[in-house]
Amino acid sequence: MSRVELSGSILVTGAAGFIGANLVKRLLADAPGAHIVGVDNMNDYYDVSLKEYRLRALSGSDRFTFVRGDIADKALLDALFAEHRPRIVVNLAAQAGVRWSITHPDDYVSSNLVGFFNVLEACRHSYDGGAAGVAHLVYASSSSVYGANAKVPYRTDDRTDAPVSLYAATKKSNELMAHAYAKLYGIPCTGLRFFTVYGPAGRPDMAYFGFTDKLRAGETIRIFNYGNCRRDFTYIDDIVEGVVRVMASAPDRATGADGLPVPPYRLYNIGGGRPENLTDFVRVLSEELVRAGVLPPDYDFEAHKQLVPMQPGDVPLTFADTAALEADFGYRPSTPLREGLRRFAAWYRTYYMGEGQN
Ligand SMILES: NC(=O)c1ccc[n+]([C@@H]2O[C@H](COP(=O)([O-])OP(=O)(O)OC[C@H]3O[C@@H](n4cnc5c(N)ncnc54)[C@H](O)[C@@H]3O)[C@@H](O)[C@H]2O)c1
């Protein structure tokens, strides 16, 4: 692998998103030689005010330029590359969510396929393999590419050709497209399969956030697959740490044993590596919500939960094998679930229930 300095221009797509905004924040703090260009279309898949709130936290720095725009807009993306000439590109912009892909499939084709294709093309036309051009493209894939694989923990060389949602199919497509571009044009690419990321100012469409909204409103939460679900949860700071380490080391072009070029392409899981039973997860969440004052101390949690069947597109278990990440970067996520949920609950309390809030 070759060292890539976290300096010069770095493009982060999806910069107002949960992972993107946290990544930009970290780079502003720890990569003083970098100018970060963030792009985001600010779509209303979930509450836009949360995206605006994340951006406000980044707005004080003159090393951050935000551009509101869509990566499916090729002209916009090409103009961004021409103006800023990024050395590192981190593609986090995507239409996320499994359930939404059942009702709004077009969004996935536009953002995840056309948008990602535009990113690849812009990298290709910038890339000269030398001092200029994109030195490393890092992009978000997802644990959903493993589908309903029974073999655990999931390794990146396991089969991933049986997606159970369009979202997963687009993420797998991204990996294939990036591989082809790495092979054809020598662009160093690293794909990251994230496993259920959670934390403060996270995504309201995700279960832990939705459960919190419902419990606070006194509504009943629905626990899918009768609670027989295990998820590998990953705290946001652990994801960001992994992304930053990966950004700084680009895969090299090499020659294989057959004498043919091996593309500069790598793929890693970033996950907690400790799947939690959904019922235990929800219990810890409710305890931390009580502790933070989001729920009253006498909250009758048992009376507000309902066990229901599996939803289409969901999988019963996710479990990351992070051995490759550890071997190459000396790193594995480590934040305990209770600690991460404690920070989420404290943030939720301040954001939604602090002074001046309802
Ligand atoms: N959060 C997770 O648990 C998780 C798990 C696996 C993979 N991922 C992937 O990580 C990436 C970041 O996820 P996140 O949780 O921060 O999601 P997010 O929805 O909070 O962030 C994505 C951001 O991209 C923006 N966006 C979407 N389409 C766009 C487009 N066409 N042009 C410009 N901006 C666009 C959205 O407005 C949003 O702010 C995504 O690619 C997602 O698929 C996330």
The ligand as an SDF file (V2000), in Angstrom:
LIG
                    3D

 44 48  0  0  0  0  0  0  0  0999 V2000
  -25.3400    4.2280    8.5190 N   0  0  0  0  0  0  0  0  0  0  0  0
  -25.2070    2.9180    8.2850 C   0  0  0  0  0  0  0  0  0  0  0  0
  -25.5200    2.0870    9.1330 O   0  0  0  0  0  0  0  0  0  0  0  0
  -24.6240    2.4330    6.9900 C   0  0  0  0  0  0  0  0  0  0  0  0
  -24.4080    1.0500    6.8520 C   0  0  0  0  0  0  0  0  0  0  0  0
  -23.8800    0.5780    5.6420 C   0  0  0  0  0  0  0  0  0  0  0  0
  -23.5690    1.4680    4.6260 C   0  0  0  0  0  0  0  0  0  0  0  0
  -23.8080    2.8070    4.7930 N   0  0  0  0  0  0  0  0  0  0  0  0
  -23.4730    3.6990    3.6780 C   0  0  0  0  0  0  0  0  0  0  0  0
  -22.6630    4.7580    4.1620 O   0  0  0  0  0  0  0  0  0  0  0  0
  -22.9410    5.9410    3.4240 C   0  0  0  0  0  0  0  0  0  0  0  0
  -23.2990    7.0670    4.3740 C   0  0  0  0  0  0  0  0  0  0  0  0
  -24.4390    6.6510    5.1170 O   0  0  0  0  0  0  0  0  0  0  0  0
  -25.1370    7.5490    6.2250 P   0  0  0  0  0  0  0  0  0  0  0  0
  -25.6260    6.6350    7.2810 O   0  0  0  0  0  0  0  0  0  0  0  0
  -24.2590    8.6960    6.5710 O   0  0  0  0  0  0  0  0  0  0  0  0
  -26.4010    8.0510    5.4020 O   0  0  0  0  0  0  0  0  0  0  0  0
  -27.0400    9.5010    5.2640 P   0  0  0  0  0  0  0  0  0  0  0  0
  -28.3150    9.3140    4.5030 O   0  0  0  0  0  0  0  0  0  0  0  0
  -27.1040   10.1730    6.5830 O   0  0  0  0  0  0  0  0  0  0  0  0
  -25.9700   10.2460    4.3660 O   0  0  0  0  0  0  0  0  0  0  0  0
  -25.9710   10.2240    2.9620 C   0  0  0  0  0  0  0  0  0  0  0  0
  -25.9990   11.6620    2.4870 C   0  0  0  0  0  0  0  0  0  0  0  0
  -25.9110   11.6550    1.0680 O   0  0  0  0  0  0  0  0  0  0  0  0
  -26.7910   12.6140    0.5440 C   0  0  0  0  0  0  0  0  0  0  0  0
  -27.1560   12.1760   -0.8000 N   0  0  0  0  0  0  0  0  0  0  0  0
  -27.9450   11.1340   -1.1460 C   0  0  0  0  0  0  0  0  0  0  0  0
  -28.0320   11.0440   -2.4670 N   0  0  0  0  0  0  0  0  0  0  0  0
  -27.2650   12.0440   -2.9730 C   0  0  0  0  0  0  0  0  0  0  0  0
  -26.9540   12.4640   -4.2760 C   0  0  0  0  0  0  0  0  0  0  0  0
  -27.4850   11.8430   -5.3450 N   0  0  0  0  0  0  0  0  0  0  0  0
  -26.1260   13.5270   -4.4470 N   0  0  0  0  0  0  0  0  0  0  0  0
  -25.6030   14.1770   -3.3610 C   0  0  0  0  0  0  0  0  0  0  0  0
  -25.8910   13.8280   -2.0990 N   0  0  0  0  0  0  0  0  0  0  0  0
  -26.7010   12.7620   -1.9080 C   0  0  0  0  0  0  0  0  0  0  0  0
  -27.9570   12.6710    1.5020 C   0  0  0  0  0  0  0  0  0  0  0  0
  -28.6250   13.9380    1.4680 O   0  0  0  0  0  0  0  0  0  0  0  0
  -27.2980   12.3940    2.8410 C   0  0  0  0  0  0  0  0  0  0  0  0
  -27.0230   13.6110    3.5370 O   0  0  0  0  0  0  0  0  0  0  0  0
  -24.0290    5.5900    2.4390 C   0  0  0  0  0  0  0  0  0  0  0  0
  -23.4170    5.2500    1.2140 O   0  0  0  0  0  0  0  0  0  0  0  0
  -24.6750    4.3590    3.0340 C   0  0  0  0  0  0  0  0  0  0  0  0
  -25.2680    3.5640    2.0520 O   0  0  0  0  0  0  0  0  0  0  0  0
  -24.3180    3.3120    5.9450 C   0  0  0  0  0  0  0  0  0  0  0  0
  1  2  1  0
  2  3  2  0
  2  4  1  0
  4  5  1  0
  4 44  2  0
  5  6  2  0
  6  7  1  0
  7  8  2  0
  8  9  1  0
  8 44  1  0
  9 10  1  0
  9 42  1  0
 10 11  1  0
 11 12  1  0
 11 40  1  0
 12 13  1  0
 13 14  1  0
 14 15  2  0
 14 16  1  0
 14 17  1  0
 17 18  1  0
 18 19  2  0
 18 20  1  0
 18 21  1  0
 21 22  1  0
 22 23  1  0
 23 24  1  0
 23 38  1  0
 24 25  1  0
 25 26  1  0
 25 36  1  0
 26 27  1  0
 26 35  1  0
 27 28  2  0
 28 29  1  0
 29 30  1  0
 29 35  2  0
 30 31  1  0
 30 32  2  0
 32 33  1  0
 33 34  2  0
 34 35  1  0
 36 37  1  0
 36 38  1  0
 38 39  1  0
 40 41  1  0
 40 42  1  0
 42 43  1  0
M  CHG  2   8   1  16  -1
M  END
$$$$
